[in-house]
Amino acid sequence: MTRLVAIDKSTNTTKNLDGFISTFRNNDSIGTVSVLSYGTRSEVSDLRLNSLSILGNVIDNTTVCVALAHLNDPTLLDSPNGNNGRANLLAAISVVAPWAYKENFENISRTVKAIKDSIMNRDDPTLKYTVYALNNINDRLETQKPNSNKSVPMPDKWRANCQAYVQNFVPKIVTIDNVRY
């Protein structure tokens, strides 16, 4: 992706990156997005950044449930880079917020509220990016109007794939209401 961006910059276009994203989306799956989501929470900084870069460009209504499941993982903050991982996952779901379908819109809203409610000190410098991402998601959700995607149910296949992913997520999600499909 970095090479494609460099090539595109030299030709003042986004053709190469757009082609990569389109090809990747045509071949991705919930499993692929799961790997990228785990990458965004990795202990390895380069893996986190590269995973987020790809995830932010390919996440959509068919796969945002994966990032939401990870955000509701009760062990997310147990690692030394848990806050970074959470901020990365929030950044990824912010991409989908303006056009999220009904179930995703509601799950994003509930997850964001739960995370906001869990933060005791919003001035904590280690949570700067998390707080920023939460506010950004709310702003992006608010761009949806009553007759936009937030009122449209997900297609059955998408919902079934998301429901299966959430139900089979390990460790078991205890805040399951935040990811209802």
VOVO-381733 format. One record per residue: x, z, y of N, C-alpha, C in turn. Coordinates in steps of 0.02 Angstrom, whole numbers, padded with zeros to 5 digits, always signed. Layout:
<recs>
XZYXZYXZY;...
</recs>
This chain:
<recs>
+00041+00000-00059+00000+00000+00000+00043+00000+00062;+00096+00039+00061+00141+00042+00119+00172-00026+00133;+00193-00060+00081+00222-00128+00090+00169-00176+00118;+00108-00171+00093+00056-00216+00116+00039-00202+00190;+00039-00140+00209+00027-00122+00279+00082-00152+00322;+00145-00145+00300+00201-00172+00338+00196-00248+00345;+00178-00282+00291+00169-00355+00294+00112-00372+00342;+00057-00336+00336+00000-00349+00380+00017-00337+00453;+00056-00286+00467+00076-00272+00537+00117-00329+00564;+00161-00357+00523+00204-00411+00547+00164-00475+00560;+00106-00481+00528+00064-00541+00539+00001-00524+00578;-00004-00461+00602-00061-00439+00642-00128-00450+00607;-00131-00429+00544-00192-00436+00504-00198-00377+00457;-00253-00373+00421-00261-00322+00368-00277-00356+00302;-00264-00421+00298-00283-00462+00240-00254-00435+00174;-00191-00419+00173-00159-00396+00111-00186-00328+00088;-00190-00281+00135-00217-00215+00118-00290-00221+00098;-00329-00260+00133-00399-00269+00115-00406-00298+00045;-00363-00345+00028-00364-00374-00039-00348-00323-00093;-00297-00281-00080-00279-00228-00127-00338-00180-00138;-00367-00158-00082-00423-00110-00086-00481-00141-00125;-00497-00203-00110-00552-00236-00145-00538-00242-00220;-00478-00261-00238-00459-00267-00309-00461-00198-00343;-00435-00148-00309-00434-00080-00337-00505-00056-00348;-00548-00065-00298-00618-00043-00305-00654-00078-00361;-00639-00142-00372-00671-00179-00426-00650-00154-00495;-00594-00119-00497-00567-00096-00561-00564-00020-00568;-00585+00017-00517-00580+00089-00522-00639+00117-00560;-00635+00182-00572-00688+00217-00608-00686+00290-00587;-00734+00327-00612-00734+00399-00598-00669+00430-00625;-00645+00406-00681-00583+00431-00709-00523+00418-00664;-00519+00359-00635-00465+00342-00589-00468+00387-00528;-00527+00396-00501-00535+00438-00441-00521+00511-00458;-00535+00531-00520-00517+00599-00541-00442+00609-00539;-00405+00561-00564-00331+00566-00563-00307+00570-00491;-00334+00529-00447-00315+00531-00377-00333+00598-00345;-00391+00625-00364-00412+00690-00336-00365+00745-00359;-00345+00745-00422-00295+00793-00445-00230+00783-00407;-00213+00720-00393-00152+00706-00355-00153+00735-00285;-00211+00734-00253-00217+00761-00185-00206+00836-00183;-00210+00869-00240-00201+00942-00243-00135+00961-00276;-00094+00913-00289-00031+00924-00325+00018+00969-00287;+00063+00998-00325+00118+01037-00295+00170+00991-00263;+00169+00927-00282+00219+00878-00258+00192+00844-00196;+00226+00855-00140+00203+00829-00076+00193+00753-00076;+00241+00715-00102+00235+00642-00103+00174+00620-00144;+00162+00654-00199+00104+00637-00241+00039+00652-00202;+00036+00709-00168-00023+00725-00128-00036+00671-00076;+00015+00653-00039+00007+00604+00015-00012+00535-00011;+00022+00512-00063+00006+00446-00091-00063+00444-00122;-00081+00498-00157-00148+00501-00187-00202+00500-00133;-00191+00538-00079-00240+00539-00025-00245+00471+00009;-00189+00438+00018-00190+00373+00050-00232+00323+00010;-00223+00323-00055-00262+00277-00097-00335+00300-00100;-00345+00365-00113-00413+00391-00120-00454+00378-00057;-00424+00390+00001-00461+00379+00064-00482+00308+00075;-00448+00261+00042-00465+00190+00049-00513+00165-00004;-00522+00202-00058-00564+00176-00112-00625+00220-00128;-00627+00282-00104-00683+00326-00119-00747+00297-00089;-00802+00304-00126-00866+00279-00102-00922+00320-00133;-00983+00298-00126-01041+00335-00152-01041+00342-00228;-01006+00299-00262-01004+00303-00336-00954+00356-00360;-00907+00376-00317-00853+00419-00339-00843+00482-00296;-00878+00490-00242-00867+00549-00199-00884+00613-00236;-00926+00608-00288-00943+00667-00328-00881+00698-00361;-00831+00657-00373-00769+00683-00404-00734+00730-00355;-00725+00708-00293-00693+00750-00243-00735+00812-00230;-00801+00805-00231-00845+00863-00222-00837+00913-00278;-00831+00888-00339-00820+00934-00396-00755+00972-00387;-00703+00937-00366-00638+00969-00354-00642+01021-00299;-00681+01006-00247-00689+01054-00192-00727+01116-00215;-00766+01110-00267-00804+01167-00293-00770+01198-00355;-00709+01176-00369-00670+01205-00424-00651+01277-00404;-00672+01326-00444-00657+01396-00426-00583+01413-00426;-00540+01369-00453-00468+01382-00454-00430+01342-00401;-00465+01304-00359-00433+01260-00310-00382+01297-00267;-00399+01355-00243-00355+01391-00197-00305+01436-00232;-00303+01435-00298-00257+01478-00335-00185+01453-00332;-00175+01390-00318-00107+01363-00316-00077+01373-00246;-00011+01372-00241+00020+01381-00175+00000+01328-00124;-00019+01269-00148-00040+01215-00104-00116+01204-00104;-00152+01256-00123-00225+01250-00127-00257+01231-00061;-00234+01261-00007-00262+01244+00059-00249+01171+00077;-00189+01146+00061-00174+01075+00074-00218+01030+00031;-00226+01049-00032-00268+01009-00077-00339+01007-00052;-00365+01065-00031-00434+01067-00005-00441+01024+00057;-00393+01029+00104-00396+00988+00164-00393+00914+00147;-00352+00895+00098-00348+00825+00077-00414+00801+00048;-00444+00841+00005-00508+00822-00025-00562+00816+00028;-00562+00861+00076-00610+00857+00131-00600+00794+00171;-00537+00777+00184-00523+00715+00221-00551+00654+00183;-00544+00655+00117-00569+00599+00077-00645+00594+00080;-00680+00651+00074-00754+00646+00075-00780+00629+00145;-00740+00641+00196-00763+00623+00264-00773+00548+00270;-00736+00510+00231-00742+00437+00232-00812+00416+00212;-00842+00449+00164-00908+00429+00138-00965+00458+00179;-00954+00511+00215-01007+00547+00250-01054+00503+00292;-01029+00455+00331-01076+00416+00373-01125+00371+00335;-01110+00356+00272-01156+00313+00234-01174+00344+00165;-01166+00409+00159-01180+00443+00095-01254+00438+00077;-01266+00421+00015-01335+00420-00011-01361+00492-00015;-01425+00498-00027-01461+00562-00024-01426+00619-00061;-01412+00610-00125-01382+00664-00164-01312+00680-00138;-01273+00630-00122-01206+00641-00096-01209+00675-00027;-01255+00652+00015-01263+00683+00081-01278+00757+00074;-01326+00773+00031-01345+00843+00021-01288+00884-00010;-01253+00856-00058-01197+00891-00090-01138+00901-00042;-01125+00850-00002-01072+00858+00049-01092+00913+00098;-01154+00912+00120-01178+00963+00168-01172+01033+00139;-01194+01042+00077-01191+01109+00045-01119+01131+00034;-01077+01086+00012-01007+01103-00001-00972+01122+00064;-00983+01083+00117-00952+01099+00182-00976+01167+00207;-01040+01180+00201-01066+01245+00222-01034+01302+00183;-01029+01294+00117-01000+01346+00075-00927+01359+00094;-00890+01306+00107-00819+01315+00127-00815+01348+00195;-00855+01325+00242-00855+01356+00309-00872+01430+00303;-00922+01447+00264-00942+01517+00256-00888+01559+00224;-00844+01528+00185-00791+01566+00150-00730+01578+00193;-00725+01544+00248-00667+01551+00292-00679+01609+00341;-00639+01660+00334-00647+01720+00376-00616+01711+00445;-00559+01676+00448-00524+01669+00511-00510+01596+00524;-00552+01565+00565-00544+01493+00579-00484+01479+00623;-00453+01531+00650-00393+01522+00691-00329+01527+00650;-00335+01539+00586-00278+01544+00542-00241+01476+00542;-00178+01475+00563-00142+01411+00567-00136+01375+00500;-00139+01410+00445-00134+01377+00379-00199+01340+00362;-00252+01353+00400-00316+01320+00388-00334+01269+00442;-00286+01254+00484-00298+01208+00540-00329+01141+00517;-00299+01111+00466-00323+01046+00442-00389+01052+00405;-00400+01108+00372-00464+01119+00338-00520+01124+00389;-00510+01164+00441-00561+01173+00493-00574+01106+00528;-00521+01069+00543-00529+01004+00574-00571+00958+00530;-00553+00956+00465-00589+00912+00418-00662+00932+00412;-00677+00996+00409-00746+01019+00405-00786+00997+00466;-00757+01004+00525-00791+00983+00586-00800+00907+00588;-00750+00871+00565-00753+00798+00562-00809+00776+00515;-00814+00807+00458-00867+00789+00410-00935+00801+00441;-00945+00859+00472-01009+00872+00505-01025+00820+00557;-00976+00802+00598-00987+00750+00649-01007+00684+00617;-00974+00667+00562-00988+00604+00529-01056+00605+00493;-01074+00662+00464-01141+00668+00434-01195+00660+00486;-01184+00686+00545-01234+00683+00598-01245+00613+00625;-01201+00566+00609-01212+00497+00630-01268+00464+00591;-01286+00492+00534-01340+00464+00494-01407+00481+00526;-01449+00432+00530-01517+00440+00558-01566+00452+00501;-01627+00474+00517-01676+00490+00464-01689+00432+00415;-01683+00370+00437-01697+00314+00393-01634+00281+00366;-01577+00315+00371-01514+00287+00346-01504+00306+00272;-01445+00296+00246-01431+00308+00175-01449+00378+00152;-01447+00428+00196-01461+00496+00174-01531+00505+00147;-01574+00456+00160-01642+00458+00133-01651+00415+00071;-01598+00382+00050-01601+00336-00007-01570+00369-00069;-01609+00378-00122-01580+00406-00184-01527+00360-00214;-01478+00391-00245-01426+00352-00279-01456+00312-00337;-01428+00254-00352-01450+00219-00412-01439+00263-00474;-01482+00256-00523-01481+00299-00583-01413+00301-00617;-01380+00243-00623-01315+00242-00657-01263+00283-00620;-01260+00277-00554-01213+00315-00514-01226+00390-00523;-01290+00408-00518-01309+00479-00523-01291+00506-00592;-01305+00468-00644-01289+00490-00713-01214+00499-00722;-01174+00452-00695-01101+00458-00700-01076+00521-00664;-01104+00534-00606-01084+00593-00567-01106+00657-00602;-01166+00656-00627-01192+00715-00663-01148+00731-00723;-01129+00681-00761-01086+00692-00819-01018+00719-00798;-00990+00692-00744-00925+00716-00721-00929+00790-00701;-00979+00807-00662-00987+00876-00639-00998+00923-00698;-01041+00904-00744-01057+00947-00801-00997+00958-00847;-00953+00909-00850-00895+00914-00895-00831+00936-00859;-00837+00952-00795-00778+00972-00756-00751+01038-00783;-00685+01041-00789-00651+01102-00813-00601+01121-00759;-00605+01185-00736-00648+01239-00760-00719+01230-00736;-00764+01264-00769-00835+01258-00753-00847+01276-00681;-00886+01236-00647-00902+01247-00577-00956+01301-00573;-00940+01354-00537-00988+01410-00531-01037+01399-00473;-01018+01359-00425-01062+01342-00369-01096+01275-00383;-01127+01270-00441-01155+01207-00465-01209+01179-00419;-01243+01222-00381-01293+01197-00333-01262+01152-00280;-01197+01159-00268-01164+01117-00218-01152+01046-00243;-01161+01035-00307-01149+00968-00336-01205+00950-00385;-01265+00949-00360-01324+00933-00401-01334+00857-00403;-01337+00830-00463-01350+00757-00470-01406+00747-00519;
</recs>
